[in-house]
Amino acid sequence: MSPSFNSLPPVLAIGASTGGPTAVARVLSDLPDDFPGAVLVAQHLGDSFSANLAVWLATQTRLPVTLAQEGDRLEPGTVYVSRADAHLVVSPVNTLVYDRSPVKTAYRPSIDVLFESLARSRIRPGVAVLLTGMGSDGARGLLELRRAGWFTIAQDQETSVIYGMPKAARDLDAADLILPLQTIAALAARHLPHYD
C-alpha cells in the first residue's frame, strides 16, 4: 500500500549538467539543517563518477546524502543522487526506481524524465530547480512541473557556468523565478510545502 498523499515529505528536485556539481553543492550547503524535504538530484555525469559525487556532496552539506537505490522511499531531510546509467523516476507507489527508457536521450540520467515523473506522481507539488548546463534537458520537464503547480526556479546567466538549460527554461517560461545561485536555497526552502 502506498503512503498517503499527506504522509509523503515534500520534494526539492534539482537538475544540473556542466558546472553542476559545484552548483548543486552550493544549494545543498545553503539549505537549513532542519530542511523538511526529500531532495532528488539528477546530474549529468559519467556512471563511474556518480557514487563519488554522492560521497563528495555529503561533505558539502549537513544533510545525509545517498546514491539512490531501487525501491528507496522518500525520507525528509535526505538527499538522493541519481546513478548515471539510467533515469531516476518516482514510481506510482512513490518509491524511487530506475528506468532505461526512453533509450534515445542524450543524457542519463535525464532531468526531463525525472521532472516529468514527478509531475505525474501523487506527490504534492514541491520545488524544482534547473541549474547550469549545456543543451535543454530539464526545461520541458520544468514547464510540466510548473503547470502541475510546482514552484520552479532556473539559475540566472551571471552565475551559470553554461547558460544552456536555464536559458531553455526561461525561453519556455518554465520558471517562476530566475535567480542567482546564492539565493536559490533560501527561496526553495521558503516555498516548500509544510510536511504534516
Phi and psi in degrees as a GROMACS rama.xvg file:
@    title "Ramachandran Plot"
@    xaxis  label "Phi"
@    yaxis  label "Psi"
@TYPE xy
-78.6162  153.072  SER-2
-62.4829  150.822  PRO-3
-68.4102  157.781  SER-4
-51.1928  -48.2615  PHE-5
-77.3689  -14.5894  ASN-6
-84.6329  -11.0288  SER-7
-82.6193  137.7  LEU-8
-66.8638  151.658  PRO-9
-65.9038  159.976  PRO-10
-119.646  135.388  VAL-11
-108.688  114.677  LEU-12
-105.557  131.511  ALA-13
-126.235  130.798  ILE-14
-122.81  140.162  GLY-15
-155.273  160.468  ALA-16
-137.587  -122.214  SER-17
-56.4116  126.343  THR-18
81.9887  1.51468  GLY-19
-69.7082  -43.8021  GLY-20
-53.0176  -45.7873  PRO-21
-66.0139  -39.948  THR-22
-66.8621  -43.6022  ALA-23
-61.3068  -43.4406  VAL-24
-59.4485  -39.433  ALA-25
-64.0585  -44.7186  ARG-26
-61.8305  -48.2565  VAL-27
-62.5405  -41.1195  LEU-28
-67.9971  -24.747  SER-29
-87.3059  -8.47725  ASP-30
-72.9147  146.08  LEU-31
-67.7501  155.581  PRO-32
-58.4969  -33.2275  ASP-33
-96.9711  26.2148  ASP-34
-55.069  125.208  PHE-35
-87.6832  -6.80313  PRO-36
-92.5597  160.972  GLY-37
-88.0204  136.282  ALA-38
-111.039  124.462  VAL-39
-109.809  127.832  LEU-40
-119.769  120.927  VAL-41
-112.082  109.383  ALA-42
-120.371  125.777  GLN-43
-65.9534  119.757  HIS-44
-165.189  149.693  LEU-45
-61.7417  144.1  GLY-46
-58.0133  -35.5526  ASP-47
-66.6429  -13.7848  SER-48
-101.908  -10.1691  PHE-49
-65.3873  -40.2629  SER-50
-65.0647  -40.1947  ALA-51
-63.1803  -36.7878  ASN-52
-61.681  -44.9055  LEU-53
-60.972  -42.9049  ALA-54
-63.6083  -44.0918  VAL-55
-66.8004  -42.9808  TRP-56
-60.6673  -32.4572  LEU-57
-63.0218  -23.0764  ALA-58
-85.4523  -7.48755  THR-59
-104.482  -3.55643  GLN-60
-144.613  156.915  THR-61
-85.3367  -8.81523  ARG-62
-80.8667  147.116  LEU-63
-67.7141  137.49  PRO-64
-121.798  134.049  VAL-65
-138.392  151.707  THR-66
-76.5359  122.253  LEU-67
-59.5348  136.742  ALA-68
-117.596  152.449  GLN-69
-53.5901  129.855  GLU-70
87.6806  -2.51156  GLY-71
-57.3068  136.743  ASP-72
-97.2303  143.201  ARG-73
-69.0078  127.079  LEU-74
-117.113  139.408  GLU-75
-62.4498  142.728  PRO-76
72.7458  17.2109  GLY-77
-117.795  140.472  THR-78
-104.011  126.598  VAL-79
-112.845  118.172  TYR-80
-100.571  129.876  VAL-81
-71.909  141.896  SER-82
-64.549  169.36  ARG-83
-110.829  9.57693  ALA-84
-103.505  0.583443  ASP-85
-157.919  174.802  ALA-86
-95.8137  128.138  HIS-87
-79.2977  128.943  LEU-88
-137.9  162.179  VAL-89
-97.8543  125.626  VAL-90
-77.572  169.199  SER-91
-60.857  -20.2884  PRO-92
-103.097  19.3352  VAL-93
65.2743  32.9591  ASN-94
-108.36  163.949  THR-95
-88.7014  133.553  LEU-96
-137.864  164.519  VAL-97
-109.22  140.306  TYR-98
-128.969  131.421  ASP-99
-90.3565  -6.74904  ARG-100
-104.119  150.967  SER-101
-69.7518  143.761  PRO-102
-73.3197  -37.1572  VAL-103
-88.7243  53.3384  LYS-104
-107.054  146.347  THR-105
-69.7389  -24.3501  ALA-106
-131.625  147.199  TYR-107
-132.172  120.301  ARG-108
-77.803  147.078  PRO-109
-84.3629  128.367  SER-110
-67.3322  -40.0668  ILE-111
-57.507  -43.8404  ASP-112
-62.7964  -43.2236  VAL-113
-63.1768  -50.826  LEU-114
-60.7698  -42.2042  PHE-115
-66.0042  -35.5239  GLU-116
-66.3606  -36.2673  SER-117
-67.3258  -38.3673  LEU-118
-63.7069  -30.0228  ALA-119
-90.1431  -10.1486  ARG-120
-77.9701  173.712  SER-121
-88.8757  1.42393  ARG-122
-68.7849  136.133  ILE-123
-60.1512  149.011  ARG-124
-55.764  130.88  PRO-125
-118.343  -133.702  GLY-126
-127.906  136.47  VAL-127
-126.983  140.364  ALA-128
-129.086  131.188  VAL-129
-114.585  118.825  LEU-130
-104.727  -175.36  LEU-131
-47.1736  144.616  THR-132
162.713  157.789  GLY-133
-79.5397  156.648  MET-134
80.4611  -151.892  GLY-135
-133.434  7.25772  SER-136
-56.7902  134.669  ASP-137
98.3893  -24.8697  GLY-138
-67.2137  -45.7584  ALA-139
-65.1583  -41.8784  ARG-140
-65.3953  -36.9109  GLY-141
-62.7074  -39.4051  LEU-142
-63.277  -42.2868  LEU-143
-61.5677  -40.2727  GLU-144
-65.6117  -42.3208  LEU-145
-60.1369  -42.5634  ARG-146
-66.1649  -25.3133  ARG-147
-88.0819  4.30446  ALA-148
98.6874  4.76445  GLY-149
-76.3561  154.071  TRP-150
-89.7663  123.239  PHE-151
-118.843  139.555  THR-152
-131.578  137.222  ILE-153
-120.304  142.58  ALA-154
-68.8176  146.641  GLN-155
-80.2852  168.163  ASP-156
-66.6603  -39.4314  GLN-157
-62.9979  -34.7815  GLU-158
-101.585  0.476941  THR-159
-85.5199  137.613  SER-160
-66.9616  -45.559  VAL-161
-129.571  121.096  ILE-162
-94.9825  60.0966  TYR-163
-99.5341  -65.7589  GLY-164
-63.0259  -46.4934  MET-165
-62.5722  -35.5083  PRO-166
-65.1548  -41.668  LYS-167
-60.6411  -38.8055  ALA-168
-66.1102  -41.8177  ALA-169
-60.9446  -43.7354  ARG-170
-64.522  -29.4018  ASP-171
-86.7562  -2.22288  LEU-172
57.4458  42.0473  ASP-173
-89.1682  -13.3968  ALA-174
-107.572  131.106  ALA-175
-66.0373  -38.3572  ASP-176
-136.965  145.163  LEU-177
-112.55  118.45  ILE-178
-131.68  151.917  LEU-179
-67.8273  150.348  PRO-180
-52.115  -42.6403  LEU-181
-69.8436  -9.5307  GLN-182
-107.126  -5.02372  THR-183
-67.1722  -45.7767  ILE-184
-60.2406  -44.5367  ALA-185
-62.3995  -42.2664  ALA-186
-69.3203  -38.5475  LEU-187
-62.1851  -46.0443  ALA-188
-62.7835  -38.2754  ALA-189
-66.5162  -33.4712  ARG-190
-95.9547  -0.760525  HIS-191
-71.5931  136.116  LEU-192
-62.2167  154.592  PRO-193
-68.4193  139.839  HIS-194
-93.2905  118.788  TYR-195
